[in-house]
Amino acid sequence: MTSIAIRVLAAVLGALCMPGTYALEPINRGALVAKPSVDLRFGLQQGSGINFGYGAFDHPGETNRTSLSASIEPRLKLKWALDASELYGAISVAAAATDLDGEIAGTFARSGDAAIDTDEAHVGWRNERFDFSVGAQDFTVGDGLLIADGNFDTGAEDGNFWVVPFNAWRNSAIFKANTEPVRADVFWLRSDRDFGDARVTGINLETNVRPELGKLGIMYLEILEGDRLNLDGLNVWDMRMSDVHVPRVPNLLLFGEVVRQVGQDVDNQRENDALGWHLEAQYHFPEILWTPTFTFRYARFSGDEADTPENEEYRGMFYTFYKREWDTWYMGEIASEYHLFNSNQITKMYKFEVVPRENWVVTLYYYRHDLEEPQYLGIPVSQEDWADEVNLGVEYFRGHTFYGYAGIVWSTPDTAAREVFGSDDDFTVLQTWLSYTF
């Protein structure tokens, strides 16, 4: 283990073991307010039957692994009050490390990986209606399917993969108009190197009239540069809805999104012709013990067809893992993190959630994963059926200070996965994810 990794792990474990709740107080100096904070993240996983018995990608045959991930991120936010407006900014530095056997599937991080770098570094001006900012910062559109995480965390660049230590876009210029009945975002974004140093420009419009009507949005964006993941040259149209109430059915909420990817692929000069969409329904039972919620989601992301000159492969883009809840766009802890990445994928999610006590949530998921076309990363397969997956998770929330998750996830391969990996073992992971902010 490197000296950086030792220090990161020691700092995170020490802070997580502190009794009680501790918070750094804001510093007020006239019109200037400075708010320091520290974010700590810790993850421990134990996997067996890794990659359905193939073993870790970096060590084939190694089917059992234990992985430890940790990060620490001190942050300073600043505000300077002006007449009817304010200047603001933030800077943070993240340190992250991976230890024990390395990342479970052997794809994105190795044991001993460690990194220290800035995450946020931005300044801005805002009033009640307008907001303009530049620099490295977090920025999310809608539920975060397309624009959310501008930094794809890998061990080589960012120290670890699983606890997502770096979140900010590497650089940005963002204008927000918080008008009514429609608000707008106009943005230029630059990703990290793991996303190919992509440059993204776009405009987003959203309704914000009445909460009971939910929120409707439309966005157009272009990827001007990006030398990885075949993103360069994409033109993307997006339409979405969230928190839409159904008349006379007060406990039912609907969510949905449709994404069209066109333009010419700069890397291979093929025309893009991809489609991704999802539809989700949530039904809440407030009068029943533990107030359960049942959710069904159908998500479909097109795959490249072998007999056409166009590229129909949907690109997963800059999605996030926890916008609404744990499962937002990483659909299935095994499939989404290690095998399928919202591309050439059909997933049905059945989710049952209960709240046994205040601050506690228990969730059971069943996922049915299939390929949209009979190929996996260009490897032909005879069938589209990929895997069945069950996740059980327990979450604990303590305000905005502490978050804890513990879960067990299990997946069994179907025909396509067995053909790709040449084995048919069940893949199981026990895991915990902790976050503490003070």
Secondary structure, DSSP 8 states (H G I E B T S, - for coil): --HHHHHHHHHHHHHHT--S------EEETTEEEEEEEEEEEEEEEEESGGGGTEETTEET--EEEEEEEEEEEEEEEEEEETTEEEEEEEEEEEEEEEET-STTSSS--TT-EEEEEEEEEEEEE-SSEEEEEEEB----TTSSSBS------HHHHS-STT----SBSEEEEEEE--SSEEEEEEEEE--GGGTS-EEEEEEEEE-S-GGG-EEEEEEEEEEE-SSTT-TT-EEEEEEEEEEEETTEEEEEEEEEEEEEESB-TTT--BB-EEEEEEEEEEE-TTSTT--EEEEEEEEE----TTSSSB------B--S-SSSTTSSS-STTIIIII--SSSEEEEEEEEEEEEETTEEEEEEEEEEE-SSSEETTEE-S--EEEEEEEEEEEEEETTTEEEEEEEEEEEE-HHHHHHHS----EEEEEEEEEEE-
